[in-house]
Amino acid sequence: MRNDYPSGVLSMNASIDQRPALLELAGEPIGPFSLRSRGEIPTGAEHKFLETLFNDNGESIATIVPPDLSVRIGLSDPGEVPDCFKASGRIIVSTAFKKVVEAFDISDTEFFPLKVVTTAPGADFESDWRVGATLENYWLMNCWNRLDATNYIDVENSDLKWQKSFVGHRPPWITGWERLVLKKQINADLWGLADNMPRRRFVSKRLKDAADAAGLRVGIFQKPLVRRASGG
């Protein structure tokens, strides 16, 4: 199989469009949304579930997912709801995109059904809880396939953008980079990077091509490994 993501980086003299890039599953922007359970659950169980998604510890959530999940979104037109949107570890996908993902041999990935509830036309998401349409064919996707592929030794600290973790036991998070070095070939179709880059998922070109061919709006964007020339 051809490798989508070669280790190392190309020459700094190459144009940015010619340099290797990660394809990040960032999701389409939809504005604010709120994920909640409408089922009867023990006290504190929903908080633990949401906290686990936010922390993104790299594990299955099958034993703690509450029943009857729904996500209320700020959009009022059901036709504007994309096939993938996300925030703070919550990745919501349509049945159509779920089928695209499941067509690939992807480990450590699970889906849980949920309802997407739109905001009533003219209602303010923050102060007006009137709702509009309810969409059934959506899923919470949890992928904990992590690759130990980042070469921190070869990357100067000035090339990385760090954010302090407020979770306590976790190390600081990498929120961006000017130059990111991979220490091995990547052949996976859906994955995250281990250690300091939580809540970010990347895909292969062939998975992106499949989503594009299906006409889906999923928000996959190029993240070049090298974002500036040496000394720039």
Residue pairs with C-beta under 8 A, 6 or more apart in sequence:
1 187
3 185
3 186
3 187
4 23
4 186
4 187
4 204
4 205
4 206
5 20
5 22
5 149
5 182
5 185
5 186
6 20
6 182
6 185
7 151
7 181
7 182
7 183
7 184
7 185
8 181
8 182
9 19
9 20
9 179
9 180
9 181
9 225
9 226
10 18
10 19
10 20
10 226
12 226
12 229
12 230
13 229
14 226
16 224
16 226
16 227
19 224
19 225
19 226
20 224
20 225
20 226
21 222
21 223
21 224
21 225
22 180
22 202
22 222
22 223
22 225
23 202
23 203
23 204
23 205
23 208
23 220
23 221
23 222
23 223
24 200
24 201
24 202
24 203
24 220
24 221
24 222
24 223
25 84
25 86
25 91
25 190
25 201
25 202
25 203
25 218
25 219
25 220
26 86
26 219
26 220
26 221
27 82
27 84
27 85
27 86
27 87
27 91
27 92
27 218
27 219
28 82
28 83
28 84
28 85
28 217
28 218
28 219
29 85
29 219
30 73
30 74
30 75
30 80
30 81
30 82
30 85
31 73
31 74
31 75
31 125
32 73
32 74
32 125
32 126
33 71
33 72
33 73
33 74
33 85
33 87
33 92
34 71
34 72
35 50
35 53
35 69
35 70
35 71
35 90
35 114
35 140
36 46
36 69
36 70
36 71
36 72
37 46
37 49
37 66
37 67
37 68
37 69
37 70
38 67
38 68
38 69
38 70
39 66
39 67
39 68
40 67
41 66
41 67
45 64
45 66
46 66
48 64
49 61
49 64
49 65
49 66
52 59
52 61
52 64
53 61
53 88
53 89
53 90
53 142
54 88
54 89
54 199
55 89
55 167
55 170
55 198
56 89
56 192
56 198
56 199
58 144
58 146
58 192
58 194
59 144
60 108
60 110
60 142
60 144
61 110
61 112
61 142
62 110
62 112
65 112
65 140
69 112
69 113
69 114
69 115
69 140
70 114
70 115
70 116
70 117
70 134
71 90
71 92
71 114
71 115
71 116
71 117
71 138
72 117
72 118
72 119
72 125
72 131
73 81
73 85
73 116
73 117
73 118
73 119
73 125
74 119
74 125
75 81
75 118
75 119
76 118
76 119
76 120
76 121
76 122
76 123
76 132
77 118
78 118
78 132
78 133
78 135
81 116
81 118
81 135
82 94
82 217
82 218
82 219
83 93
83 94
83 96
83 97
83 211
83 216
83 217
83 218
84 91
84 92
84 93
84 94
84 97
84 216
84 217
84 218
84 219
85 92
85 219
86 92
88 199
89 198
89 199
90 140
91 140
91 141
91 142
91 143
91 201
92 114
92 116
92 138
92 139
92 140
92 141
93 101
93 111
93 138
93 139
93 141
93 218
94 137
94 138
94 139
94 216
95 137
95 138
95 139
96 137
96 214
96 216
97 211
97 214
97 216
97 218
98 111
98 139
98 141
100 207
100 210
100 211
100 214
100 216
101 109
101 141
101 190
101 207
103 210
104 189
104 190
104 204
104 206
104 207
104 210
105 189
106 143
106 145
106 188
106 189
106 190
107 145
108 143
108 144
108 145
109 141
109 142
109 143
109 144
109 145
109 190
110 141
110 142
111 139
111 140
111 141
111 142
112 139
112 140
112 142
113 138
113 139
113 140
114 138
114 139
114 140
115 134
115 135
115 136
115 138
116 134
116 135
116 138
117 131
117 132
117 133
117 134
117 135
118 131
118 132
118 133
118 134
118 135
119 125
119 128
119 130
119 131
119 132
120 128
120 130
120 131
120 132
121 132
123 129
123 130
123 131
123 132
143 190
143 191
143 192
143 201
144 192
145 188
145 190
145 191
145 192
146 191
146 192
146 193
146 194
147 186
147 188
147 191
147 192
147 193
147 194
148 194
148 195
149 182
149 183
149 184
149 186
149 193
149 194
150 180
150 181
150 182
150 183
150 193
150 194
150 195
150 196
150 197
151 181
151 182
151 183
152 195
152 196
154 181
154 183
155 177
155 179
155 180
155 181
156 179
158 178
159 177
159 178
159 179
159 180
160 174
160 176
160 177
160 178
160 180
161 174
161 175
161 176
161 177
162 172
162 173
162 174
162 175
163 172
163 173
163 175
164 172
165 171
165 172
165 173
170 198
171 195
171 196
172 196
173 196
173 197
173 198
174 196
174 197
177 225
177 227
178 226
178 227
178 228
179 225
179 226
179 227
179 228
180 225
180 226
181 225
182 225
187 204
188 204
189 203
189 204
189 206
189 207
190 201
190 202
190 203
190 204
190 207
191 201
191 202
192 198
192 199
192 200
192 201
192 202
193 200
193 202
202 223
203 220
208 220
211 218
211 220
